Amino acid sequence: MRILAIGNSFSQDGLAWLYQILADLGEKDIFIRNMYIGGCTLDRHAACVRGNLTDYTREDNADGKWGYTPCQTLFSAFDGTDWDYISLQQQSAASGLPETYGELDFLLSFVKKYANENAKLVWQMTWAYPMHNGGEAFAPYGYDHLKMYRAIVETVKEKIVNNGAFTKIVPSGTAIENLYPRFGERLYRDHLHLSFDFGRYVAALTWAKTLTGKSLQGVRFAPEGVTEEEKKAAIEAAEATALSPFAPTL
């Protein structure tokens, strides 16, 4: 399975442990690439394409470990690799603001032009900020975690589901929402990003469930620091998104 993400730090969070989980599920020839710019919006991705800008760090994982190549263009992502899935996502603060998706069609045209024909497009639906976030990025949502989550869901339905170009939605935000009432701040490492162990594990399990459709019950891997209770809860939360991607059910 070969996966290319055009993203930012939230795609880093979602993909961090995905190789290990896919390997546990029996997937072969695993290769994951993340084209990273911190805080990158759809608008900035589009500007990087138009200007052929070397603003990306290309992050590759072919053996369970991440390697980093700085100063890359987005064109460098398409180096002859036969991608199974190519993902896009909006920057976290803008994810629930439909007016910020104006460059989506341009980026889709770019991907379709340079990617292999059999690559399937997916969208990562990101998560809401924790309630302790007091930054300006949280202001459009009234500093309300649940309001932000609902805005993200409705925007994804409007701009992504209705678009028709995407074959799958990776509902990372719903997996986190399934666990937020129970685990709260344990899922985060700051006011934006997922914790390196537990939060990232939940997101990666959701990616694996979405892309493979396989049961996660046989997954042995868990990052150091994740307890057995948390592992069980993470698997349950990710499994639940297959039946309810746009609403928490736990």
Phi, psi and omega in degrees: 000128184238122190233128175244127175247132173254101192206227188196207181292337178284333171285327171304312180300315184291329187261351192309315184250014187292322181304311184297322181289317178298321178297319177298329181276000176090010178288147182243164176052049183280129175214124182238132177232133175241124175266108195249129161225127181301130177066023187288129176266169173301321179300318182288322174304315181296319178296324179293324177293311184297324182264001183050048187278143180265054185265354187267148160258124178271118184249117185242143178222108180242358184213018182095356179235144183268135173244153190231130177234108184280172171060051180248153170270164177291334177300330183292345177293333184257081188250024182099354176295136179271090185286138171278317182225140173233124184251149171235163174197160175267156174301146193302313183296331182266357188299330180258018182242097187300336181290351181266007185260021186296333182268005184300313183296323177298316180294323177296320178296320178298312181298315181296329181288322189256343182275162173295150189296330184271002178292137179256137180272135176230161180232129173271118174274113188280180188255162177280153178290152175291158187295338182281357179290120179248014184283165181297331181297336181274346186302318181300344181254015177064025182054037183240115182303310184292324177297320179294315179302313181296323178295321178297314180301311183294324179291319177297320177299316184289313190264335185251306180300315182287345181292320178087352182277341187262133180273336182215148169249126174268104188274058179304321181298324179286324176299316177296320180296326177302330186254347186301316180299332183268318188250341174050238186295343179299336181282345187241155174252347177204206182272006182225308195266159180282151176299147186299330182261288189290307183299313178297326178296316178301313182296317181294322175299322179293319174303311183298317179297316182295316186282325184259331185073003184280155172297141179267000186296336180270002180292122179268326186291140166210140180298152175302133182105343178273123181282167177298322177298316180292321178300312180299316180294320180297316179296317179297318181294319179291318178300321183296332182291339179294328180266334183217079185287340187243016177202134177292145182232359182258000000 
